[in-house]
């Protein structure tokens, strides 16, 4: 599903790396991905071992929106980095 969603973002504008504390299992991973993927033009993939999510977007999404969606699920966002092309 992730790769299909990424392919649909052919006009990708940017990428953010989100560092997250408190993730332990695939349910955590899926919860975060679902919370972020609900936004139009955004695709999220969580890497449990790295304690991070990669958020790719064709429509701008604010750091606050990402942080709020994740922290609403009781995880802690420690840092968000915008990756420059």
C-alpha positions in Angstrom: 0.0 0.0 0.0 2.8 2.4 0.9 4.6 2.0 -2.5 1.3 2.4 -4.4 0.6 5.6 -2.5 4.1 6.9 -3.2 3.8 6.2 -6.9 0.6 8.2 -6.9 2.6 11.2 -5.6 4.4 11.7 -8.9 4.6 15.4 -8.3 6.2 15.0 -4.9 7.2 18.3 -3.4 9.0 17.3 -0.3 9.9 14.9 2.5 10.1 15.1 6.2 11.8 12.8 8.7 9.8 12.5 11.9 11.6 11.0 15.0 9.2 9.3 17.4 9.5 7.8 20.9 7.2 5.1 22.2 6.7 2.8 19.2 7.2 -0.9 19.9 5.2 -3.0 17.4 3.4 -3.2 14.1 0.2 -1.9 15.7 2.1 1.3 16.6 3.5 1.5 13.1 0.1 1.0 11.5 -1.6 3.5 13.8 0.9 6.3 12.9 0.9 5.5 9.2 -2.9 5.6 9.1 -3.1 8.9 11.0 -0.8 10.6 8.6 -2.0 8.9 5.4 -5.5 10.3 5.9 -4.3 13.7 4.6 -4.5 14.3 0.9 -1.2 14.3 -1.0 0.7 12.7 1.9 2.3 9.3 2.3 3.9 8.0 5.5 6.1 5.0 6.2 7.3 4.2 9.7 10.6 2.5 10.4 10.3 1.0 13.9 14.0 0.2 14.4 15.1 3.7 13.4 12.3 5.2 15.6 11.3 7.4 12.6 8.7 8.0 10.0 9.3 9.3 6.4 6.5 11.6 5.3 6.5 12.4 1.6 4.1 15.0 0.3 2.8 16.7 -2.8 0.6 19.0 -0.8 2.3 20.8 2.0 1.7 19.5 5.5 2.8 21.5 8.5 5.0 20.1 11.2 2.3 20.9 13.7 -0.3 18.8 11.9 2.1 15.9 11.8 3.1 16.3 15.5 -0.6 16.6 16.6 -1.7 13.5 14.6 1.1 11.4 16.2 0.9 12.8 19.7 -2.9 12.3 19.7 -2.0 8.6 19.6 0.2 9.0 22.8 3.5 8.8 21.0 6.2 11.5 21.5 7.6 13.4 18.5 11.2 14.4 19.3 12.2 16.1 16.1 10.9 16.8 12.6 13.4 17.5 9.8 12.5 18.8 6.3 14.7 17.1 3.7 15.9 19.4 1.0 16.3 18.1 -2.5 
